[in-house]
Amino acid sequence: MFLYVLATGLIGLDQSWTKQYDFVVDCNCGLALVEKNGKFGYVSEQGKLLVSLIYEVSMVFSEDRAAVMVGGSDVMLI
């Protein structure tokens, strides 16, 4: 049990990049969903912005795809 707590604590130590966003969803498929000022995008596990913060609505990745909304009603998979 102690090793589990220690390991999970260490995993979160290098997550200082999360502070620059209003909302962060844990990494899935190697990408984390982030939100800032009402726009969504995706970052790598290290916090590098990979998909710009341009989406009005965005879902987490599943099976290497994510649903996003741009322009109020255009839903697409990226």
Kinemage of the C-alpha trace (Angstrom):
@kinemage 1
@onewidth
@group {chain A} dominant
@subgroup {mainchain}
@vectorlist {calphas} color= white
{ca met a 1} P 0.000 0.000 0.000
{ca phe a 2} L 2.770 2.408 0.911
{ca leu a 3} L 4.506 1.841 -2.435
{ca tyr a 4} L 1.251 2.580 -4.288
{ca val a 5} L 0.792 5.883 -2.449
{ca leu a 6} L 4.428 6.806 -3.033
{ca ala a 7} L 4.247 5.942 -6.740
{ca thr a 8} L 1.007 7.851 -7.358
{ca gly a 9} L 2.379 10.843 -5.466
{ca leu a 10} L 5.515 10.907 -7.600
{ca ile a 11} L 3.540 10.735 -10.840
{ca gly a 12} L 1.790 14.009 -10.020
{ca leu a 13} L 4.959 15.935 -9.119
{ca asp a 14} L 5.786 16.950 -12.703
{ca gln a 15} L 2.354 18.400 -13.422
{ca ser a 16} L 3.123 22.092 -12.770
{ca trp a 17} L 2.024 22.903 -16.338
{ca thr a 18} L -1.581 22.248 -15.299
{ca lys a 19} L -1.683 25.551 -13.402
{ca gln a 20} L -1.807 27.559 -16.644
{ca tyr a 21} L -5.231 26.118 -17.515
{ca asp a 22} L -8.670 26.608 -15.947
{ca phe a 23} L -9.577 22.930 -16.362
{ca val a 24} L -7.530 19.774 -17.074
{ca val a 25} L -8.774 16.226 -17.679
{ca asp a 26} L -6.245 13.431 -17.099
{ca cys a 27} L -4.322 12.090 -20.056
{ca asn a 28} L -6.081 9.585 -22.254
{ca cys a 29} L -4.437 8.184 -25.403
{ca gly a 30} L -1.394 10.310 -24.548
{ca leu a 31} L -3.334 13.601 -24.589
{ca ala a 32} L -4.936 15.673 -21.854
{ca leu a 33} L -8.014 17.814 -22.511
{ca val a 34} L -7.445 21.381 -21.290
{ca glu a 35} L -9.627 24.479 -21.101
{ca lys a 36} L -8.732 28.126 -20.714
{ca asn a 37} L -11.014 31.136 -21.086
{ca gly a 38} L -13.854 28.972 -22.415
{ca lys a 39} L -11.840 27.313 -25.218
{ca phe a 40} L -10.636 23.707 -25.289
{ca gly a 41} L -7.540 22.022 -26.737
{ca tyr a 42} L -5.179 19.132 -26.047
{ca val a 43} L -1.699 18.854 -24.545
{ca ser a 44} L 0.841 16.049 -24.251
{ca glu a 45} L 1.503 14.302 -20.948
{ca gln a 46} L 4.393 16.750 -20.488
{ca gly a 47} L 2.122 19.771 -21.019
{ca lys a 48} L 3.152 20.697 -24.580
{ca leu a 49} L 0.221 22.196 -26.484
{ca leu a 50} L -0.522 19.862 -29.416
{ca val a 51} L -4.024 20.965 -30.470
{ca ser a 52} L -4.725 24.692 -30.122
{ca leu a 53} L -7.335 26.043 -27.728
{ca ile a 54} L -9.942 26.755 -30.412
{ca tyr a 55} L -12.856 24.453 -29.601
{ca glu a 56} L -16.061 25.558 -27.871
{ca val a 57} L -16.878 22.026 -26.686
{ca ser a 58} L -14.519 19.078 -26.577
{ca met a 59} L -14.554 15.492 -25.320
{ca val a 60} L -11.671 13.324 -24.112
{ca phe a 61} L -9.989 11.015 -26.605
{ca ser a 62} L -11.317 7.472 -26.959
{ca glu a 63} L -10.028 4.995 -29.512
{ca asp a 64} L -7.724 7.719 -30.888
{ca arg a 65} L -10.634 10.104 -31.651
{ca ala a 66} L -12.315 13.005 -29.873
{ca ala a 67} L -15.530 14.897 -30.629
{ca val a 68} L -15.181 18.683 -30.760
{ca met a 69} L -17.444 21.619 -31.609
{ca val a 70} L -16.451 24.717 -33.544
{ca gly a 71} L -18.763 27.486 -34.648
{ca gly a 72} L -21.699 26.595 -32.400
{ca ser a 73} L -23.020 23.536 -34.181
{ca asp a 74} L -20.278 21.925 -36.246
{ca val a 75} L -19.375 18.697 -34.457
{ca met a 76} L -16.436 16.788 -35.840
{ca leu a 77} L -14.009 14.058 -34.857
{ca ile a 78} L -10.325 14.835 -34.617
